[in-house]
Amino acid sequence: MVPYVTIDFPTPGITKDIVRSITEAGADVIELGMPFSDPLGDGPTIQASGHKALENGVTPTTCMDTVKEIRKAGIDIPIVIMGYYNNILSMGLDEFCSNAHDAGVDGIIAADLPAAEADPLLDAVDRAGLALIPLLALTSTERAIEHACKRARGFIYCISVIGVTGARASMSERVKILADNVRRFTDLPIGIGFGISTADHVANVAEYADGAVVGSELINRIACGDVVDAPKRAGTFIRSLIPGTTRKVVAN
């Protein structure tokens, strides 16, 4: 289970408590979203959370500070930072990766960076001792899949839809084909993301992949009530999905 949380949403300083709650609920890895002003791959829910976080003053530097706070609180779950390449470039590849490592980050996802153009960031990530998590789409060619898998670390992130993030009613059957193709080139775990919002979705993904990334619906739950109760709502939602990680889907 890989929950996605936008840093400093809905308020500054709350991320640590949300991460603690969803970790206690059963998360295996935390994906922390680093807000960007032009998030082309994000649907309306995550875009709105990112814009709110930017209004709250979040920057790449404060994102690293948030990770430090999480680590100082004794939360040792693996953390992956997801952002856009311009955000990373603005700090400089080596400086960003070094700062991320020092803060306690384990891996990086550059949402808009094609695998074929990722070598400079891969080199910086390797120097810092981090993992670069590649994103593969339903439209990825066999060559792109092979290239991404060769230098990947951590896990492979497979996108389950053509389009942007957001909760959906059902999962595309094509994502299983993508996951099977990825298995031909790597033994790394495979995570499936975009559109996962129910325990049934998680159970479906568990049939052919190793992890489910849950973002937009979690952000919806965080946003839907009093701020003070946001960590509790987040934990309750993630806990409701955990049964899907071990339950087998019965075909009708």
C-alpha positions as a Python dict, from the first residue, in 0.01 Angstrom:
ca = {
    (1, 'M'): (0, 0, 0),
    (2, 'V'): (150, 331, -117),
    (3, 'P'): (-53, 637, -12),
    (4, 'Y'): (14, 971, -184),
    (5, 'V'): (8, 1282, 35),
    (6, 'T'): (55, 1641, -85),
    (7, 'I'): (306, 1811, 142),
    (8, 'D'): (160, 2093, 355),
    (9, 'F'): (-198, 2024, 251),
    (10, 'P'): (-439, 2127, 386),
    (11, 'T'): (-226, 2332, 626),
    (12, 'P'): (146, 2381, 690),
    (13, 'G'): (295, 2135, 936),
    (14, 'I'): (17, 1875, 920),
    (15, 'T'): (196, 1629, 693),
    (16, 'K'): (391, 1461, 972),
    (17, 'D'): (70, 1373, 1157),
    (18, 'I'): (-97, 1245, 839),
    (19, 'V'): (205, 1028, 760),
    (20, 'R'): (208, 889, 1113),
    (21, 'S'): (-163, 803, 1090),
    (22, 'I'): (-145, 626, 754),
    (23, 'T'): (173, 444, 856),
    (24, 'E'): (-4, 309, 1163),
    (25, 'A'): (-298, 215, 939),
    (26, 'G'): (-79, -19, 734),
    (27, 'A'): (98, 179, 461),
    (28, 'D'): (419, 22, 327),
    (29, 'V'): (567, 323, 146),
    (30, 'I'): (473, 692, 156),
    (31, 'E'): (468, 900, -161),
    (32, 'L'): (501, 1268, -73),
    (33, 'G'): (390, 1510, -343),
    (34, 'M'): (610, 1815, -393),
    (35, 'P'): (370, 2081, -527),
    (36, 'F'): (441, 2250, -861),
    (37, 'S'): (271, 2545, -1030),
    (38, 'D'): (196, 2361, -1356),
    (39, 'P'): (127, 1995, -1269),
    (40, 'L'): (22, 1862, -1609),
    (41, 'G'): (-7, 1500, -1498),
    (42, 'D'): (-234, 1570, -1202),
    (43, 'G'): (-610, 1563, -1205),
    (44, 'P'): (-826, 1831, -1040),
    (45, 'T'): (-809, 1688, -687),
    (46, 'I'): (-431, 1673, -660),
    (47, 'Q'): (-392, 1998, -857),
    (48, 'A'): (-615, 2175, -607),
    (49, 'S'): (-423, 2033, -312),
    (50, 'G'): (-95, 2143, -468),
    (51, 'H'): (-219, 2495, -534),
    (52, 'K'): (-337, 2521, -173),
    (53, 'A'): (2, 2401, -50),
    (54, 'L'): (176, 2660, -269),
    (55, 'E'): (-48, 2926, -116),
    (56, 'N'): (65, 2790, 221),
    (57, 'G'): (424, 2865, 120),
    (58, 'V'): (558, 2520, 35),
    (59, 'T'): (888, 2505, -159),
    (60, 'P'): (1132, 2226, -246),
    (61, 'T'): (1337, 2329, 57),
    (62, 'T'): (1041, 2317, 297),
    (63, 'C'): (948, 1978, 152),
    (64, 'M'): (1287, 1848, 267),
    (65, 'D'): (1226, 2007, 606),
    (66, 'T'): (898, 1815, 629),
    (67, 'V'): (1077, 1486, 563),
    (68, 'K'): (1328, 1574, 836),
    (69, 'E'): (1038, 1634, 1078),
    (70, 'I'): (891, 1295, 989),
    (71, 'R'): (1222, 1122, 1053),
    (72, 'K'): (1282, 1311, 1378),
    (73, 'A'): (942, 1188, 1495),
    (74, 'G'): (1069, 831, 1463),
    (75, 'I'): (865, 742, 1154),
    (76, 'D'): (1094, 515, 953),
    (77, 'I'): (866, 408, 668),
    (78, 'P'): (1025, 438, 319),
    (79, 'I'): (953, 780, 166),
    (80, 'V'): (946, 867, -203),
    (81, 'I'): (927, 1229, -317),
    (82, 'M'): (718, 1284, -630),
    (83, 'G'): (761, 1609, -819),
    (84, 'Y'): (810, 1768, -1158),
    (85, 'Y'): (1148, 1795, -1323),
    (86, 'N'): (1161, 2176, -1322),
    (87, 'N'): (1123, 2171, -944),
    (88, 'I'): (1424, 1943, -920),
    (89, 'L'): (1627, 2139, -1175),
    (90, 'S'): (1560, 2465, -994),
    (91, 'M'): (1772, 2343, -704),
    (92, 'G'): (2025, 2162, -920),
    (93, 'L'): (2022, 1786, -967),
    (94, 'D'): (2307, 1699, -732),
    (95, 'E'): (2201, 1947, -465),
    (96, 'F'): (1841, 1828, -474),
    (97, 'C'): (1937, 1462, -451),
    (98, 'S'): (2194, 1525, -178),
    (99, 'N'): (1945, 1728, 25),
    (100, 'A'): (1681, 1461, -22),
    (101, 'H'): (1917, 1190, 100),
    (102, 'D'): (2021, 1395, 402),
    (103, 'A'): (1656, 1464, 489),
    (104, 'G'): (1569, 1094, 489),
    (105, 'V'): (1417, 1044, 145),
    (106, 'D'): (1459, 698, -8),
    (107, 'G'): (1349, 758, -366),
    (108, 'I'): (1246, 1017, -623),
    (109, 'I'): (979, 1022, -894),
    (110, 'A'): (999, 1287, -1167),
    (111, 'A'): (644, 1283, -1299),
    (112, 'D'): (711, 1449, -1634),
    (113, 'L'): (1055, 1306, -1717),
    (114, 'P'): (1056, 1040, -1991),
    (115, 'A'): (1279, 743, -1915),
    (116, 'A'): (1480, 808, -2232),
    (117, 'E'): (1579, 1153, -2099),
    (118, 'A'): (1639, 1054, -1737),
    (119, 'D'): (2012, 970, -1744),
    (120, 'P'): (2135, 1300, -1588),
    (121, 'L'): (1891, 1262, -1298),
    (122, 'L'): (1971, 892, -1271),
    (123, 'D'): (2339, 976, -1235),
    (124, 'A'): (2266, 1232, -962),
    (125, 'V'): (2035, 989, -783),
    (126, 'D'): (2302, 718, -794),
    (127, 'R'): (2564, 955, -653),
    (128, 'A'): (2331, 1040, -364),
    (129, 'G'): (2245, 679, -289),
    (130, 'L'): (1876, 717, -374),
    (131, 'A'): (1635, 528, -599),
    (132, 'L'): (1478, 680, -910),
    (133, 'I'): (1132, 532, -957),
    (134, 'P'): (1036, 527, -1327),
    (135, 'L'): (683, 590, -1449),
    (136, 'L'): (557, 363, -1725),
    (137, 'A'): (231, 420, -1912),
    (138, 'L'): (-14, 199, -2098),
    (139, 'T'): (136, 346, -2416),
    (140, 'S'): (501, 275, -2323),
    (141, 'T'): (688, 83, -2591),
    (142, 'E'): (884, -233, -2518),
    (143, 'R'): (1205, -37, -2574),
    (144, 'A'): (1098, 229, -2322),
    (145, 'I'): (1005, -38, -2067),
    (146, 'E'): (1338, -216, -2106),
    (147, 'H'): (1533, 112, -2081),
    (148, 'A'): (1347, 219, -1767),
    (149, 'C'): (1393, -116, -1597),
    (150, 'K'): (1768, -133, -1658),
    (151, 'R'): (1857, 143, -1412),
    (152, 'A'): (1548, 150, -1193),
    (153, 'R'): (1576, 109, -819),
    (154, 'G'): (1308, 62, -554),
    (155, 'F'): (1004, -24, -764),
    (156, 'I'): (845, 35, -1103),
    (157, 'Y'): (542, 267, -1110),
    (158, 'C'): (287, 164, -1374),
    (159, 'I'): (15, 414, -1462),
    (160, 'S'): (-322, 243, -1494),
    (161, 'V'): (-493, 501, -1718),
    (162, 'I'): (-431, 723, -2016),
    (163, 'G'): (-469, 1071, -1873),
    (164, 'V'): (-429, 1245, -1541),
    (165, 'T'): (-464, 1133, -1181),
    (166, 'G'): (-806, 1095, -1024),
    (167, 'A'): (-1040, 843, -863),
    (168, 'R'): (-1222, 619, -1113),
    (169, 'A'): (-1498, 361, -1097),
    (170, 'S'): (-1302, 75, -1253),
    (171, 'M'): (-951, -34, -1351),
    (172, 'S'): (-833, -81, -1709),
    (173, 'E'): (-755, -441, -1802),
    (174, 'R'): (-463, -309, -2008),
    (175, 'V'): (-260, -233, -1697),
    (176, 'K'): (-217, -606, -1632),
    (177, 'I'): (-61, -640, -1977),
    (178, 'L'): (175, -354, -1892),
    (179, 'A'): (271, -516, -1562),
    (180, 'D'): (334, -849, -1736),
    (181, 'N'): (560, -674, -1988),
    (182, 'V'): (753, -507, -1707),
    (183, 'R'): (808, -846, -1541),
    (184, 'R'): (1002, -954, -1848),
    (185, 'F'): (1274, -700, -1774),
    (186, 'T'): (1299, -671, -1396),
    (187, 'D'): (1243, -846, -1066),
    (188, 'L'): (1171, -516, -889),
    (189, 'P'): (828, -474, -727),
    (190, 'I'): (558, -319, -944),
    (191, 'G'): (325, -51, -812),
    (192, 'I'): (4, 47, -990),
    (193, 'G'): (-129, 401, -959),
    (194, 'F'): (-385, 652, -1091),
    (195, 'G'): (-754, 580, -1033),
    (196, 'I'): (-728, 346, -734),
    (197, 'S'): (-987, 439, -473),
    (198, 'T'): (-1152, 126, -329),
    (199, 'A'): (-1060, -203, -163),
    (200, 'D'): (-1189, -380, -475),
    (201, 'H'): (-943, -183, -688),
    (202, 'V'): (-663, -280, -450),
    (203, 'A'): (-766, -646, -461),
    (204, 'N'): (-768, -636, -840),
    (205, 'V'): (-419, -486, -850),
    (206, 'A'): (-293, -743, -598),
    (207, 'E'): (-364, -1016, -854),
    (208, 'Y'): (-75, -906, -1078),
    (209, 'A'): (128, -637, -901),
    (210, 'D'): (301, -578, -570),
    (211, 'G'): (157, -245, -459),
    (212, 'A'): (-128, 1, -509),
    (213, 'V'): (-70, 376, -510),
    (214, 'V'): (-368, 567, -371),
    (215, 'G'): (-373, 943, -419),
    (216, 'S'): (-677, 1142, -525),
    (217, 'E'): (-933, 965, -308),
    (218, 'L'): (-702, 995, -6),
    (219, 'I'): (-666, 1368, -74),
    (220, 'N'): (-1046, 1391, -95),
    (221, 'R'): (-1078, 1229, 248),
    (222, 'I'): (-814, 1460, 395),
    (223, 'A'): (-996, 1765, 257),
    (224, 'C'): (-1355, 1673, 344),
    (225, 'G'): (-1383, 1793, 704),
    (226, 'D'): (-1221, 1978, 990),
    (227, 'V'): (-845, 2016, 947),
    (228, 'V'): (-776, 1889, 1298),
    (229, 'D'): (-930, 1552, 1210),
    (230, 'A'): (-755, 1516, 872),
    (231, 'P'): (-489, 1270, 998),
    (232, 'K'): (-757, 1049, 1154),
    (233, 'R'): (-966, 1049, 835),
    (234, 'A'): (-657, 961, 631),
    (235, 'G'): (-574, 667, 856),
    (236, 'T'): (-931, 540, 857),
    (237, 'F'): (-945, 544, 477),
    (238, 'I'): (-614, 363, 430),
    (239, 'R'): (-715, 105, 691),
    (240, 'S'): (-1032, 39, 488),
    (241, 'L'): (-821, -49, 183),
    (242, 'I'): (-579, -287, 353),
    (243, 'P'): (-806, -596, 325),
    (244, 'G'): (-777, -563, -52),
    (245, 'T'): (-404, -629, -38),
    (246, 'T'): (-462, -994, 55),
    (247, 'R'): (-812, -1064, -77),
    (248, 'K'): (-841, -1248, -408),
    (249, 'V'): (-1088, -1129, -669),
    (250, 'V'): (-1358, -1382, -756),
    (251, 'A'): (-1459, -1363, -1122),
    (252, 'N'): (-1830, -1334, -1196),
}
